[in-house]
Amino acid sequence: MGDSELDGPDGLPPPPPVPPNVVPIKVEPVKKVSKPKRVPMARTGLGNKGNKIQLLTNHFKVAVSNTDGYFFHYCVSLFYEDDRPVESKGVGRKVLDRVQETYASELAGKDFAYDGEKSLFTVGPLPQTKLEFTVVLDEMSSNRNTGNGSPAGNGSPNDADRKRMRRPYHSKTFKVELSFAAKIPMQAIGNALRGQESENSQEALRVLDIILRQRAAK
């Protein structure tokens, strides 16, 4: 009998016989190591040092009656008569106040909250998603004269004073574009009052802040 007859099918010699007193052990599968769960570090002893005091703050409770309604956000674009964009600060509120006075019917009689720059908010939608208005503001001439009387000192106005008292008003024409941007549910304010954070909470509170600031400025 040759060596080739003793080899197994793989060309290897057969394994030696297992002794009768040997008990085979079943190999267990390798267990996967689970990743440790990461949790925020607990701050023990929070608020148990120092002296407790009573603090009075200038806050007040806000209640929203119509939680099913929406704030409507509109983008504001201001242009001069020659279509140049308005970049000066402070003129936006005057222009939007004139829009509300002049075009109350086109705005469906709605009040709005304006942040003074690019955002305007209403409760409920305006009649159209895009509106364009033209308004005219009268501004007094900035020319000044320091004359305070006649050279004789008798208190009567001289020619310079009379010209100063008759300073003309200069008119400026502005174009206003309002474009719909987003809807913000009022329910987000109610959720925030209950301590529940939602997707629109920050935006809804921003609208509320703009409303209060506008009221305080008037």
VOPAGU-2260 file (C-alpha; in pm, 1 decimal, decimal comma):
REM VOPAGU-2260
SITE   aa  ch    i         X         Y         Z
SITE  MET   A    0       0,0       0,0       0,0
SITE  GLY   A    1     154,1     333,2    -106,2
SITE  ASP   A    2     163,2     663,9      75,4
SITE  SER   A    3     -98,1     809,3    -160,3
SITE  GLU   A    4    -358,3     560,9     -38,6
SITE  LEU   A    5    -312,0     673,0     323,9
SITE  ASP   A    6    -361,7    1043,3     244,4
SITE  GLY   A    7    -702,1    1203,5     275,8
SITE  PRO   A    8    -897,6    1371,7      -4,5
SITE  ASP   A    9    -696,7    1692,0      48,3
SITE  GLY   A   10    -364,7    1515,1      19,4
SITE  LEU   A   11    -310,6    1535,4     395,7
SITE  PRO   A   12    -261,4    1241,7     629,6
SITE  PRO   A   13    -572,5    1139,2     826,4
SITE  PRO   A   14    -608,7    1273,6    1184,1
SITE  PRO   A   15    -496,3    1046,3    1465,3
SITE  PRO   A   16    -767,1     846,3    1642,7
SITE  VAL   A   17    -934,2    1010,8    1944,1
SITE  PRO   A   18    -859,5     832,8    2271,2
SITE  PRO   A   19   -1172,3     685,1    2434,8
SITE  ASN   A   20   -1128,0     886,5    2757,2
SITE  VAL   A   21   -1131,7    1226,7    2580,8
SITE  VAL   A   22   -1459,8    1423,1    2589,3
SITE  PRO   A   23   -1497,0    1670,1    2298,6
SITE  ILE   A   24   -1572,2    2032,3    2387,9
SITE  LYS   A   25   -1811,0    2238,7    2176,1
SITE  VAL   A   26   -1660,2    2562,5    2056,9
SITE  GLU   A   27   -1883,0    2864,0    2140,2
SITE  PRO   A   28   -1922,0    3140,8    1882,8
SITE  VAL   A   29   -1733,5    3463,3    1946,1
SITE  LYS   A   30   -1959,0    3722,0    2110,7
SITE  LYS   A   31   -1970,7    4070,7    1962,6
SITE  VAL   A   32   -1856,7    4338,0    2201,6
SITE  SER   A   33   -2134,5    4595,7    2241,1
SITE  LYS   A   34   -2039,7    4962,7    2240,7
SITE  PRO   A   35   -2090,1    5139,7    2572,5
SITE  LYS   A   36   -2389,8    5371,0    2592,1
SITE  ARG   A   37   -2299,2    5736,8    2623,5
SITE  VAL   A   38   -2510,4    5944,7    2859,4
SITE  PRO   A   39   -2467,5    6303,1    2981,5
SITE  MET   A   40   -2256,5    6336,9    3291,1
SITE  ALA   A   41   -2471,3    6374,6    3600,6
SITE  ARG   A   42   -2417,4    6702,0    3786,9
SITE  THR   A   43   -2445,4    6596,4    4148,2
SITE  GLY   A   44   -2509,4    6852,3    4415,3
SITE  LEU   A   45   -2654,0    7108,7    4174,3
SITE  GLY   A   46   -2800,0    7405,4    4357,3
SITE  ASN   A   47   -2718,0    7294,6    4710,6
SITE  LYS   A   48   -2452,5    7555,3    4790,7
SITE  GLY   A   49   -2476,1    7925,2    4857,4
SITE  ASN   A   50   -2765,9    8127,4    4992,0
SITE  LYS   A   51   -3117,4    8106,2    4853,3
SITE  ILE   A   52   -3270,6    8442,3    4767,8
SITE  GLN   A   53   -3601,4    8564,9    4627,8
SITE  LEU   A   54   -3560,7    8734,0    4290,7
SITE  LEU   A   55   -3818,9    8955,0    4122,3
SITE  THR   A   56   -3790,8    8968,8    3742,7
SITE  ASN   A   57   -3973,4    9180,6    3488,7
SITE  HIS   A   58   -4149,0    8894,9    3315,3
SITE  PHE   A   59   -4519,4    8840,7    3272,1
SITE  LYS   A   60   -4733,3    8548,1    3172,9
SITE  VAL   A   61   -4841,8    8521,8    2810,4
SITE  ALA   A   62   -5154,7    8337,8    2701,6
SITE  VAL   A   63   -5237,1    8246,7    2341,6
SITE  SER   A   64   -5609,9    8214,9    2280,2
SITE  ASN   A   65   -5598,7    8094,8    1919,3
SITE  THR   A   66   -5345,6    7813,3    1924,2
SITE  ASP   A   67   -5481,3    7677,9    1595,2
SITE  GLY   A   68   -5374,4    7990,9    1407,1
SITE  TYR   A   69   -5053,0    8075,7    1228,1
SITE  PHE   A   70   -4807,7    8362,2    1206,2
SITE  PHE   A   71   -4732,6    8438,8     842,4
SITE  HIS   A   72   -4376,8    8550,3     767,8
SITE  TYR   A   73   -4313,1    8786,2     474,5
SITE  CYS   A   74   -3980,6    8906,7     336,3
SITE  VAL   A   75   -3955,5    9285,1     296,9
SITE  SER   A   76   -3762,4    9451,4      12,6
SITE  LEU   A   77   -3728,6    9830,6      -6,0
SITE  PHE   A   78   -3620,5   10027,0    -313,0
SITE  TYR   A   79   -3588,8   10389,0    -411,9
SITE  GLU   A   80   -3778,6   10524,0    -710,7
SITE  ASP   A   81   -3484,7   10439,2    -940,6
SITE  ASP   A   82   -3486,5   10076,2    -815,2
SITE  ARG   A   83   -3176,2   10117,4    -598,1
SITE  PRO   A   84   -3207,7    9907,8    -279,8
SITE  VAL   A   85   -3255,3   10101,7      42,6
SITE  GLU   A   86   -2959,3   10034,1     270,5
SITE  SER   A   87   -2992,1   10311,5     529,0
SITE  LYS   A   88   -3105,1   10205,5     874,8
SITE  GLY   A   89   -3415,7   10346,6    1036,8
SITE  VAL   A   90   -3610,6   10440,3     725,2
SITE  GLY   A   91   -3780,7   10100,8     699,6
SITE  ARG   A   92   -4019,8   10157,4     989,4
SITE  LYS   A   93   -4131,4   10493,6     851,7
SITE  VAL   A   94   -4192,2   10338,9     510,0
SITE  LEU   A   95   -4389,0   10043,0     649,0
SITE  ASP   A   96   -4594,9   10271,3     873,4
SITE  ARG   A   97   -4688,3   10472,3     564,2
SITE  VAL   A   98   -4776,4   10150,5     379,4
SITE  GLN   A   99   -5014,1   10053,4     659,7
SITE  GLU   A  100   -5174,0   10399,2     658,2
SITE  THR   A  101   -5210,0   10419,7     279,7
SITE  TYR   A  102   -5294,5   10062,0     182,4
SITE  ALA   A  103   -5508,9    9939,6     472,3
SITE  SER   A  104   -5767,7    9787,0     237,8
SITE  GLU   A  105   -5502,6    9607,1      28,7
SITE  LEU   A  106   -5368,1    9460,0     353,0
SITE  ALA   A  107   -5720,2    9346,5     451,1
SITE  GLY   A  108   -5699,5    9572,7     754,7
SITE  LYS   A  109   -5435,4    9353,5     915,2
SITE  ASP   A  110   -5182,4    9480,3    1164,9
SITE  PHE   A  111   -4828,9    9353,6    1132,0
SITE  ALA   A  112   -4508,8    9326,8    1331,3
SITE  TYR   A  113   -4195,9    9450,2    1152,7
SITE  ASP   A  114   -3840,2    9388,4    1272,6
SITE  GLY   A  115   -3707,6    9703,0    1101,3
SITE  GLU   A  116   -3508,6    9511,7     840,9
SITE  LYS   A  117   -3621,2    9219,5     623,8
SITE  SER   A  118   -3900,2    9041,3     812,0
SITE  LEU   A  119   -4268,0    9118,4     862,3
SITE  PHE   A  120   -4523,9    8902,4    1043,3
SITE  THR   A  121   -4903,5    8893,0    1039,8
SITE  VAL   A  122   -5165,9    8679,2    1212,9
SITE  GLY   A  123   -5322,6    8495,1     922,4
SITE  PRO   A  124   -5233,4    8549,8     556,5
SITE  LEU   A  125   -5238,2    8868,7     353,5
SITE  PRO   A  126   -5468,3    8870,4      48,0
SITE  GLN   A  127   -5180,7    8774,5    -184,6
SITE  THR   A  128   -4849,4    8593,8    -148,5
SITE  LYS   A  129   -4668,2    8887,1    -311,9
SITE  LEU   A  130   -4765,0    9252,5    -281,3
SITE  GLU   A  131   -4606,1    9569,7    -417,9
SITE  PHE   A  132   -4664,8    9923,1    -290,3
SITE  THR   A  133   -4537,5   10273,3    -361,0
SITE  VAL   A  134   -4528,0   10535,7     -87,0
SITE  VAL   A  135   -4397,1   10890,0     -54,2
SITE  LEU   A  136   -4226,7   11026,8     255,5
SITE  ASP   A  137   -4180,5   11398,6     319,0
SITE  GLU   A  138   -3852,6   11489,8     484,2
SITE  MET   A  139   -3749,3   11835,7     597,9
SITE  SER   A  140   -3433,4   11975,8     442,1
SITE  SER   A  141   -3123,8   11925,3     656,5
SITE  ASN   A  142   -2983,5   12272,4     574,0
SITE  ARG   A  143   -2919,9   12466,4     890,7
SITE  ASN   A  144   -2835,2   12827,8     962,2
SITE  THR   A  145   -2690,8   12954,8    1286,3
SITE  GLY   A  146   -2823,5   13307,4    1254,5
SITE  ASN   A  147   -3021,5   13408,0    1562,7
SITE  GLY   A  148   -3113,1   13766,8    1498,9
SITE  SER   A  149   -3017,8   14086,5    1324,3
SITE  PRO   A  150   -2664,8   14229,0    1352,3
SITE  ALA   A  151   -2810,4   14510,1    1559,0
SITE  GLY   A  152   -2909,2   14256,7    1824,7
SITE  ASN   A  153   -3273,1   14370,7    1844,6
SITE  GLY   A  154   -3400,1   14012,9    1807,4
SITE  SER   A  155   -3573,8   14063,4    1471,8
SITE  PRO   A  156   -3503,2   13784,2    1221,0
SITE  ASN   A  157   -3261,4   13858,3     941,0
SITE  ASP   A  158   -3275,9   13714,6     588,9
SITE  ALA   A  159   -3092,6   13397,5     691,8
SITE  ASP   A  160   -3339,9   13330,2     970,9
SITE  ARG   A  161   -3636,1   13381,6     741,3
SITE  LYS   A  162   -3489,0   13134,8     492,0
SITE  ARG   A  163   -3434,6   12883,2     773,0
SITE  MET   A  164   -3795,2   12917,1     887,7
SITE  ARG   A  165   -3915,4   12854,1     532,2
SITE  ARG   A  166   -3712,4   12536,5     479,5
SITE  PRO   A  167   -3883,1   12319,7     216,5
SITE  TYR   A  168   -3985,6   11956,7     256,0
SITE  HIS   A  169   -3817,6   11708,0      22,4
SITE  SER   A  170   -4024,4   11410,5     -93,0
SITE  LYS   A  171   -3879,7   11065,3    -146,1
SITE  THR   A  172   -4057,5   10781,7    -320,4
SITE  PHE   A  173   -4009,4   10424,8    -203,3
SITE  LYS   A  174   -4113,9   10092,1    -350,2
SITE  VAL   A  175   -4205,3    9810,6    -112,7
SITE  GLU   A  176   -4227,5    9440,4    -194,9
SITE  LEU   A  177   -4374,3    9184,0      44,8
SITE  SER   A  178   -4316,4    8816,8     -40,6
SITE  PHE   A  179   -4452,3    8519,4     152,3
SITE  ALA   A  180   -4177,8    8319,4     324,4
SITE  ALA   A  181   -4319,7    8077,3     583,8
SITE  LYS   A  182   -4598,8    7978,6     822,8
SITE  ILE   A  183   -4527,0    7953,5    1195,2
SITE  PRO   A  184   -4784,2    7771,5    1413,0
SITE  MET   A  185   -4896,1    7961,2    1722,2
SITE  GLN   A  186   -4917,6    7627,7    1898,8
SITE  ALA   A  187   -4538,4    7648,9    1931,2
SITE  ILE   A  188   -4580,7    7930,2    2187,1
SITE  GLY   A  189   -4824,1    7721,2    2390,1
SITE  ASN   A  190   -4580,1    7430,4    2379,8
SITE  ALA   A  191   -4297,3    7655,2    2498,5
SITE  LEU   A  192   -4510,0    7778,8    2789,7
SITE  ARG   A  193   -4555,4    7416,4    2894,3
SITE  GLY   A  194   -4182,1    7353,8    2866,3
SITE  GLN   A  195   -4215,0    7148,7    2548,1
SITE  GLU   A  196   -3957,0    7226,7    2281,8
SITE  SER   A  197   -4080,9    7200,2    1922,2
SITE  GLU   A  198   -3941,4    7264,9    1577,3
SITE  ASN   A  199   -4088,7    7616,2    1556,0
SITE  SER   A  200   -4046,2    7726,8    1917,8
SITE  GLN   A  201   -3755,8    7965,4    1863,0
SITE  GLU   A  202   -3913,3    8126,5    1556,1
SITE  ALA   A  203   -4249,4    8170,6    1730,5
SITE  LEU   A  204   -4083,4    8330,7    2034,1
SITE  ARG   A  205   -3891,2    8560,2    1798,9
SITE  VAL   A  206   -4221,4    8680,2    1650,7
SITE  LEU   A  207   -4354,4    8743,2    2000,8
SITE  ASP   A  208   -4040,7    8942,3    2085,9
SITE  ILE   A  209   -4079,5    9156,9    1770,8
SITE  ILE   A  210   -4444,0    9227,8    1857,6
SITE  LEU   A  211   -4353,8    9341,7    2209,7
SITE  ARG   A  212   -4063,1    9556,4    2089,5
SITE  GLN   A  213   -4281,2    9725,6    1829,2
SITE  ARG   A  214   -4552,4    9798,6    2086,7
SITE  ALA   A  215   -4297,7    9940,7    2329,1
SITE  ALA   A  216   -4150,8   10169,2    2061,8
SITE  LYS   A  217   -4485,9   10336,7    1991,0
